């Protein structure tokens, strides 16, 4: 799976997603893109298929974006504090195995 990390997603999480190809908005020059533009860029980006999933901390995204017809899936982290997220990286891995195209899923990370 090809995964894009949004700005607020801790980079260290990529280490726990080793079986996936992870890229970062900042590295692609997409730091300033608004959510709609970012989703479209991720769908269109590179290779033949673009990204499969976006991992973000933006809890407002489901209220701002219509994902119908999108191939990209969005995984929202409920808690992005690195020490907590690191201990619960398995919850992110699990959510990624269940996510489907066009879905917006919240990974419930305990406090």
Backbone torsions as a table, in degrees:
resi	resn	phi	psi	omega
1	UNK	NA	137.4	176.9
2	UNK	-98.7	119.2	-171.7
3	UNK	-119.1	137.3	175.5
4	UNK	-107.5	128.4	175.5
5	UNK	-93.9	124.1	174.8
6	UNK	-72.4	171.7	-176.1
7	UNK	-50.0	-47.6	-173.5
8	UNK	-83.9	-3.0	-178.4
9	UNK	-77.7	121.2	-179.1
10	UNK	-58.9	126.6	-177.1
11	UNK	-59.7	-31.6	-178.9
12	UNK	-60.0	-23.2	179.3
13	UNK	-62.0	-29.5	-179.5
14	UNK	-57.2	-33.6	179.3
15	UNK	-59.0	-31.8	-177.6
16	UNK	-88.1	-2.6	-179.6
17	UNK	-114.9	38.3	-172.2
18	UNK	-52.7	-29.7	-178.6
19	UNK	-78.8	-7.4	-179.9
20	UNK	-108.4	155.1	174.2
21	UNK	-91.2	117.0	-176.9
22	UNK	-110.1	133.8	174.3
23	UNK	-129.2	161.8	-171.9
24	UNK	-120.9	137.1	178.6
25	UNK	-50.9	-46.3	-177.5
26	UNK	-58.6	-42.7	-178.2
27	UNK	-67.4	-25.9	-179.6
28	UNK	-91.9	-1.7	-178.8
29	UNK	77.6	23.5	-176.2
30	UNK	-105.3	16.2	-175.6
31	UNK	-60.1	-32.3	-174.5
32	UNK	-94.7	0.0	-178.7
33	UNK	-71.6	137.4	173.3
34	UNK	-70.1	163.2	-175.2
35	UNK	-52.3	-48.3	-179.0
36	UNK	-61.9	-42.0	178.3
37	UNK	-66.4	-39.6	179.9
38	UNK	-64.5	-44.8	178.6
39	UNK	-60.9	-42.3	179.8
40	UNK	-67.1	-42.7	178.7
41	UNK	-61.5	-40.7	179.6
42	UNK	-65.6	-37.0	178.1
43	UNK	-66.9	-38.4	-173.4
44	UNK	-88.1	-14.2	-167.7
45	UNK	-67.0	131.8	166.1
46	UNK	44.9	177.0	-179.9
47	UNK	36.1	-155.9	179.6
48	UNK	-92.6	-22.5	-168.5
49	UNK	-117.0	-8.9	-176.0
50	UNK	70.2	-161.1	-179.6
51	UNK	-84.4	151.7	176.8
52	UNK	-91.8	-33.1	-176.1
53	UNK	-148.5	149.4	172.3
54	UNK	-114.3	128.2	173.8
55	UNK	-106.0	126.0	-174.9
56	UNK	-139.3	166.4	173.4
57	UNK	-109.9	3.7	-175.9
58	UNK	-78.8	98.7	-177.6
59	UNK	-73.9	-11.9	178.7
60	UNK	-85.5	-14.3	-175.6
61	UNK	-52.4	-42.7	-179.1
62	UNK	-62.5	-25.9	-179.3
63	UNK	-86.9	-12.6	-175.5
64	UNK	-105.8	-22.3	-170.9
65	UNK	-125.3	141.6	174.3
66	UNK	-99.6	118.5	-176.3
67	UNK	-96.4	2.5	-179.1
68	UNK	-61.7	133.9	-179.4
69	UNK	81.2	-0.6	179.3
70	UNK	-86.7	145.4	174.5
71	UNK	-87.3	-30.0	-179.2
72	UNK	-68.4	137.4	172.7
73	UNK	-104.1	152.8	-179.9
74	UNK	-121.8	129.9	175.8
75	UNK	-116.0	118.4	-179.4
76	UNK	-100.3	128.5	177.0
77	UNK	-85.5	123.5	-179.9
78	UNK	-73.2	-21.2	-180.0
79	UNK	-145.1	122.1	-177.7
80	UNK	-112.4	14.4	176.0
81	UNK	-68.0	119.7	-169.8
82	UNK	-54.2	-47.3	-178.6
83	UNK	-59.1	-38.9	179.9
84	UNK	-72.0	-44.9	-179.7
85	UNK	-63.8	-39.8	179.7
86	UNK	-61.2	-42.5	178.4
87	UNK	-66.7	-22.8	-175.0
88	UNK	-117.1	23.4	-179.4
89	UNK	-57.6	-27.9	179.2
90	UNK	-62.4	-27.7	178.0
91	UNK	-69.9	-34.1	176.3
92	UNK	-69.5	-45.5	177.6
93	UNK	-57.1	-44.8	-179.7
94	UNK	-63.4	-43.7	179.4
95	UNK	-62.6	-37.0	179.7
96	UNK	-66.5	-31.3	179.8
97	UNK	-72.1	-21.0	-176.9
98	UNK	-103.4	-10.5	-173.8
99	UNK	-73.7	146.0	-179.4
100	UNK	-123.2	160.3	-179.6
101	UNK	-53.0	136.4	177.2
102	UNK	77.8	-2.5	-177.7
103	UNK	-86.9	150.9	168.9
104	UNK	-117.7	118.1	-176.8
105	UNK	-122.9	139.5	175.5
106	UNK	-101.3	122.4	173.7
107	UNK	-84.8	112.1	-178.4
108	UNK	-78.5	103.4	180.0
109	UNK	-101.1	120.9	-178.8
110	UNK	-60.5	159.0	179.7
111	UNK	-80.5	NA	NA
